[in-house]
Amino acid sequence: MQTSGFIFDIKKYSINDGPGIRTTIFFKGCPLKCWWCHNPESREPEPEEFPECIFRWNPEFDSSLRNVVGRKVTVTEVMKEIEKDIPFYQQSKGGATFSGGEPMLQIDFLNSLLKKCKSKDLNTAIDTTGFTDYDNFERVYGMTDYFLYDLKLMNDDEHIRYSGVSNKNIHDNLRRLTDAGNKVILRVPIIPTITDTAQNLGEMLNFITSLKTVLEIDLLPFHKTANSKYEKMRKENRLPNLVPLTAIEMNNIKNKFSKLGYPVKIGG
């Protein structure tokens, strides 16, 4: 029987989810409940129906699925979409990125997709919260070219408050991942009054200096584009009135991270 899993979108021609032009597969389900989440449709592990929402990836144009966010798919179905973009990967040194949600929640499905990609010599990346058993990372070591790893809050109590889970195993997994020589691109959400405080950024900079195989740091600005999602999906929006940082403020933060010596960019 073919391995299957739940996804909620496939994004073509992505340039913000790893090197080159990529196809990004968004997995359903996330163990975190971040206040600033830009993909609230990713949280629940199985499909959900919302009268005012239209699921973006619906290759059969099945009208009965137009209000369903997420669907069960096979490895073959996903690979069919990925393989359509091989010419773009070859020209840009891109590939497939598995995002979410949290791909590690569907480790068997993820593992099967990575194996198929590698059998076709495709570049792969996993965009992860890091909140999983380390054994899952070990299962995908040899098949993952890049790990896009979220780093949010250094204080554990604040991490629990704003994301719903402890950061202890997230930080430990990140250390172990880089100690093992895996290529990591750090992704830091810059959330006004929450993650952009002097204390959090200072502790984060110190922590990053202890990591061995960081390739790049991406600073992800908070934006309000998800507000309409929360409204349509009737989900609680914890930060409806939060004001995004200005370009000058974001550049000031970028300058702090640049002092570490890594390439730093604003945006994923």
Kinemage of the C-alpha trace (Angstrom):
@kinemage 1
@onewidth
@group {chain A} dominant
@subgroup {mainchain}
@vectorlist {calphas} color= white
{ca met a 1} P 0.000 0.000 0.000
{ca gln a 2} L 1.327 3.427 -0.952
{ca thr a 3} L 2.158 5.891 1.818
{ca ser a 4} L -0.197 8.838 2.077
{ca gly a 5} L -0.481 11.968 4.183
{ca phe a 6} L -2.389 15.207 4.663
{ca ile a 7} L -1.376 18.481 3.008
{ca phe a 8} L -3.137 21.822 2.631
{ca asp a 9} L -1.286 23.439 -0.258
{ca ile a 10} L 1.362 23.122 -2.942
{ca lys a 11} L 3.092 26.353 -3.860
{ca lys a 12} L 4.799 26.578 -7.221
{ca tyr a 13} L 7.745 28.786 -8.181
{ca ser a 14} L 8.609 29.544 -4.560
{ca ile a 15} L 11.757 31.618 -3.988
{ca asn a 16} L 11.431 32.004 -0.202
{ca asp a 17} L 11.660 28.407 1.008
{ca gly a 18} L 15.281 27.538 0.374
{ca pro a 19} L 17.838 28.042 -2.407
{ca gly a 20} L 16.710 28.496 -5.997
{ca ile a 21} L 13.223 28.063 -7.394
{ca arg a 22} L 11.287 25.509 -5.367
{ca thr a 23} L 8.023 23.629 -5.080
{ca thr a 24} L 6.793 23.850 -1.494
{ca ile a 25} L 4.519 21.176 -0.062
{ca phe a 26} L 2.578 22.341 3.006
{ca phe a 27} L 1.825 19.556 5.470
{ca lys a 28} L -1.279 19.637 7.665
{ca gly a 29} L -0.841 19.622 11.445
{ca cys a 30} L 1.365 21.583 13.836
{ca pro a 31} L 2.244 20.969 17.506
{ca leu a 32} L 2.757 24.711 18.099
{ca lys a 33} L 0.071 27.366 18.470
{ca cys a 34} L 2.076 30.530 17.823
{ca trp a 35} L 0.184 33.754 18.400
{ca trp a 36} L 1.540 35.187 15.136
{ca cys a 37} L 0.925 32.101 12.970
{ca his a 38} L 0.463 33.107 9.324
{ca asn a 39} L -0.970 29.697 8.374
{ca pro a 40} L -3.760 28.942 10.878
{ca glu a 41} L -5.132 26.454 8.362
{ca ser a 42} L -2.078 24.293 9.067
{ca arg a 43} L -2.779 23.631 12.733
{ca glu a 44} L -5.239 20.735 12.705
{ca pro a 45} L -3.854 17.428 11.391
{ca glu a 46} L -6.810 16.534 9.165
{ca pro a 47} L -8.921 18.411 6.605
{ca glu a 48} L -11.343 21.072 7.829
{ca glu a 49} L -14.340 22.639 6.094
{ca phe a 50} L -14.964 26.382 6.171
{ca pro a 51} L -17.838 27.933 4.179
{ca glu a 52} L -15.901 31.082 3.266
{ca cys a 53} L -12.546 29.481 2.429
{ca ile a 54} L -11.299 28.007 -0.820
{ca phe a 55} L -8.555 25.388 -0.708
{ca arg a 56} L -5.824 26.630 -3.019
{ca trp a 57} L -4.579 23.294 -4.384
{ca asn a 58} L -7.403 21.385 -6.050
{ca pro a 59} L -6.025 19.774 -9.220
{ca glu a 60} L -9.286 18.035 -10.091
{ca phe a 61} L -11.250 21.264 -9.621
{ca asp a 62} L -13.725 19.235 -7.607
{ca ser a 63} L -16.415 21.688 -6.490
{ca ser a 64} L -17.201 19.515 -3.465
{ca leu a 65} L -13.714 20.300 -2.121
{ca arg a 66} L -13.764 24.059 -2.670
{ca asn a 67} L -14.402 24.805 1.033
{ca val a 68} L -12.187 22.042 2.412
{ca val a 69} L -8.782 23.063 3.726
{ca gly a 70} L -6.465 20.083 3.381
{ca arg a 71} L -6.716 16.734 1.685
{ca lys a 72} L -5.259 13.251 1.857
{ca val a 73} L -2.758 12.569 -0.920
{ca thr a 74} L -0.385 9.800 -1.933
{ca val a 75} L 3.342 10.090 -2.508
{ca thr a 76} L 2.716 9.547 -6.229
{ca glu a 77} L 0.279 12.472 -6.392
{ca val a 78} L 2.727 14.829 -4.708
{ca met a 79} L 5.680 13.668 -6.787
{ca lys a 80} L 3.677 14.284 -9.955
{ca glu a 81} L 3.424 17.956 -8.953
{ca ile a 82} L 7.071 18.202 -7.950
{ca glu a 83} L 8.340 16.641 -11.158
{ca lys a 84} L 6.479 19.193 -13.281
{ca asp a 85} L 8.958 21.802 -12.045
{ca ile a 86} L 12.213 19.911 -12.649
{ca pro a 87} L 13.298 22.300 -15.463
{ca phe a 88} L 13.106 25.210 -13.000
{ca tyr a 89} L 15.185 23.319 -10.432
{ca gln a 90} L 17.888 22.574 -12.986
{ca gln a 91} L 18.199 26.212 -14.026
{ca ser a 92} L 18.156 27.706 -10.511
{ca lys a 93} L 19.646 24.917 -8.347
{ca gly a 94} L 16.287 24.677 -6.592
{ca gly a 95} L 14.197 21.725 -5.523
{ca ala a 96} L 11.384 20.591 -3.239
{ca thr a 97} L 10.693 22.002 0.220
{ca phe a 98} L 8.473 20.261 2.748
{ca ser a 99} L 6.839 22.761 5.064
{ca gly a 100} L 3.721 23.106 7.143
{ca gly a 101} L 2.502 22.986 9.746
{ca glu a 102} L 5.186 20.604 10.876
{ca pro a 103} L 6.319 17.937 8.371
{ca met a 104} L 7.887 15.843 11.142
{ca leu a 105} L 4.390 15.023 12.456
{ca gln a 106} L 3.966 12.854 9.347
{ca ile a 107} L 7.430 11.340 9.390
{ca asp a 108} L 6.592 8.222 7.343
{ca phe a 109} L 4.975 10.278 4.600
{ca leu a 110} L 7.852 12.768 4.684
{ca asn a 111} L 10.443 10.007 4.597
{ca ser a 112} L 8.809 8.393 1.561
{ca leu a 113} L 8.694 11.690 -0.312
{ca leu a 114} L 12.342 12.411 0.430
{ca lys a 115} L 13.346 8.952 -0.820
{ca lys a 116} L 11.461 9.519 -4.071
{ca cys a 117} L 13.069 12.930 -4.531
{ca lys a 118} L 16.541 11.548 -3.951
{ca ser a 119} L 15.913 8.674 -6.375
{ca lys a 120} L 15.474 11.416 -8.993
{ca asp a 121} L 18.462 13.412 -7.718
{ca leu a 122} L 16.304 16.352 -6.593
{ca asn a 123} L 17.444 18.889 -4.014
{ca thr a 124} L 15.357 18.766 -0.815
{ca ala a 125} L 14.671 20.967 2.191
{ca ile a 126} L 12.593 20.590 5.346
{ca asp a 127} L 11.065 23.660 6.976
{ca thr a 128} L 10.629 22.677 10.628
{ca thr a 129} L 9.708 24.041 14.048
{ca gly a 130} L 12.217 21.572 15.494
{ca phe a 131} L 9.615 20.250 17.935
{ca thr a 132} L 9.911 16.503 17.448
{ca asp a 133} L 11.875 13.506 18.659
{ca tyr a 134} L 15.456 13.697 17.484
{ca asp a 135} L 15.112 10.177 16.060
{ca asn a 136} L 12.960 11.704 13.323
{ca phe a 137} L 15.796 13.981 12.243
{ca glu a 138} L 18.142 11.003 12.114
{ca arg a 139} L 15.733 9.208 9.782
{ca val a 140} L 15.983 11.964 7.175
{ca tyr a 141} L 19.644 13.015 7.497
{ca gly a 142} L 20.941 11.539 4.276
{ca met a 143} L 17.974 12.655 2.179
{ca thr a 144} L 17.726 16.319 3.235
{ca asp a 145} L 20.026 18.936 1.730
{ca tyr a 146} L 18.838 21.816 3.920
{ca phe a 147} L 16.953 22.229 7.160
{ca leu a 148} L 15.059 25.526 7.426
{ca tyr a 149} L 14.883 25.745 11.198
{ca asp a 150} L 12.676 28.127 13.187
{ca leu a 151} L 14.214 29.968 16.134
{ca lys a 152} L 11.649 32.040 18.006
{ca leu a 153} L 12.123 32.725 21.708
{ca met a 154} L 15.053 31.895 23.982
{ca asn a 155} L 13.206 32.118 27.304
{ca asp a 156} L 11.319 28.876 27.875
{ca asp a 157} L 8.440 30.425 29.817
{ca glu a 158} L 7.851 32.941 27.035
{ca his a 159} L 8.101 30.206 24.406
{ca ile a 160} L 5.431 28.222 26.225
{ca arg a 161} L 3.233 31.307 26.544
{ca tyr a 162} L 3.446 32.387 22.918
{ca ser a 163} L 3.763 29.050 21.102
{ca gly a 164} L 2.220 26.547 23.513
{ca val a 165} L 5.281 24.290 23.891
{ca ser a 166} L 8.682 24.300 25.590
{ca asn a 167} L 11.731 25.265 23.557
{ca lys a 168} L 14.098 22.887 25.326
{ca asn a 169} L 13.982 20.048 22.854
{ca ile a 170} L 13.798 22.529 19.939
{ca his a 171} L 17.110 24.093 20.962
{ca asp a 172} L 18.673 20.745 21.806
{ca asn a 173} L 17.648 19.291 18.439
{ca leu a 174} L 19.160 22.287 16.673
{ca arg a 175} L 22.487 21.856 18.448
{ca arg a 176} L 22.572 18.146 17.635
{ca leu a 177} L 21.562 18.768 14.031
{ca thr a 178} L 24.454 21.153 13.450
{ca asp a 179} L 26.882 19.028 15.475
{ca ala a 180} L 26.122 16.215 13.020
{ca gly a 181} L 27.100 18.459 10.099
{ca asn a 182} L 23.670 19.123 8.609
{ca lys a 183} L 23.213 22.346 6.648
{ca val a 184} L 20.867 24.717 8.472
{ca ile a 185} L 19.199 27.953 7.439
{ca leu a 186} L 17.850 29.684 10.541
{ca arg a 187} L 14.471 31.386 10.229
{ca val a 188} L 13.718 33.973 12.891
{ca pro a 189} L 10.212 35.488 13.060
{ca ile a 190} L 10.493 39.121 14.110
{ca ile a 191} L 7.322 39.803 16.100
{ca pro a 192} L 7.037 43.303 17.586
{ca thr a 193} L 7.118 43.353 21.425
{ca ile a 194} L 7.516 39.554 21.543
{ca thr a 195} L 10.589 38.241 19.714
{ca asp a 196} L 12.254 41.558 18.886
{ca thr a 197} L 13.123 42.517 22.472
{ca ala a 198} L 16.734 43.351 23.292
{ca gln a 199} L 16.921 40.460 25.739
{ca asn a 200} L 15.571 37.850 23.356
{ca leu a 201} L 17.720 38.982 20.440
{ca gly a 202} L 20.814 39.185 22.643
{ca glu a 203} L 20.342 35.659 23.984
{ca met a 204} L 19.606 34.399 20.490
{ca leu a 205} L 22.794 35.894 19.059
{ca asn a 206} L 24.823 34.212 21.805
{ca phe a 207} L 23.103 30.893 21.146
{ca ile a 208} L 23.751 31.050 17.402
{ca thr a 209} L 27.487 31.462 17.987
{ca ser a 210} L 27.498 27.946 19.496
{ca leu a 211} L 26.089 26.344 16.326
{ca lys a 212} L 28.406 24.771 13.764
{ca thr a 213} L 26.787 24.514 10.332
{ca val a 214} L 24.559 27.555 9.924
{ca leu a 215} L 24.550 28.708 6.284
{ca glu a 216} L 22.276 31.725 6.505
{ca ile a 217} L 19.879 33.594 8.787
{ca asp a 218} L 16.491 34.682 7.444
{ca leu a 219} L 14.604 37.335 9.407
{ca leu a 220} L 10.866 36.944 8.837
{ca pro a 221} L 8.919 40.178 9.409
{ca phe a 222} L 5.504 40.022 11.020
{ca his a 223} L 2.703 40.953 8.625
{ca lys a 224} L -1.065 41.186 8.859
{ca thr a 225} L -1.996 39.228 5.726
{ca ala a 226} L -3.293 36.333 7.849
{ca asn a 227} L -5.950 38.483 9.547
{ca ser a 228} L -8.482 37.652 6.863
{ca lys a 229} L -7.791 33.940 7.306
{ca tyr a 230} L -8.566 34.096 11.001
{ca glu a 231} L -11.776 35.965 10.274
{ca lys a 232} L -12.982 33.611 7.545
{ca met a 233} L -11.999 30.479 9.466
{ca arg a 234} L -13.485 31.845 12.691
{ca lys a 235} L -10.274 31.141 14.566
{ca glu a 236} L -8.971 33.313 17.388
{ca asn a 237} L -6.487 35.956 16.253
{ca arg a 238} L -4.241 36.741 19.213
{ca leu a 239} L -2.545 39.741 17.571
{ca pro a 240} L -5.156 41.509 15.414
{ca asn a 241} L -3.864 45.015 16.082
{ca leu a 242} L -0.117 44.417 16.176
{ca val a 243} L 1.766 46.894 13.991
{ca pro a 244} L 4.585 45.457 11.790
{ca leu a 245} L 8.066 46.916 12.130
{ca thr a 246} L 9.240 49.492 9.633
{ca ala a 247} L 11.923 48.775 7.049
{ca ile a 248} L 14.367 50.849 9.104
{ca glu a 249} L 13.627 48.845 12.250
{ca met a 250} L 14.057 45.571 10.382
{ca asn a 251} L 17.379 46.735 8.956
{ca asn a 252} L 18.592 47.650 12.437
{ca ile a 253} L 17.889 44.085 13.561
{ca lys a 254} L 19.550 42.731 10.427
{ca asn a 255} L 22.695 44.688 11.270
{ca lys a 256} L 22.860 42.996 14.687
{ca phe a 257} L 22.691 39.526 13.149
{ca ser a 258} L 25.144 40.434 10.387
{ca lys a 259} L 27.831 40.943 13.016
{ca leu a 260} L 27.840 37.149 13.508
{ca gly a 261} L 29.441 36.805 10.067
{ca tyr a 262} L 26.646 34.824 8.395
{ca pro a 263} L 24.653 35.959 5.348
{ca val a 264} L 21.485 37.593 6.668
{ca lys a 265} L 18.416 38.544 4.682
{ca ile a 266} L 15.010 39.950 5.472
{ca gly a 267} L 12.352 37.499 4.316
{ca gly a 268} L 12.539 33.752 3.783
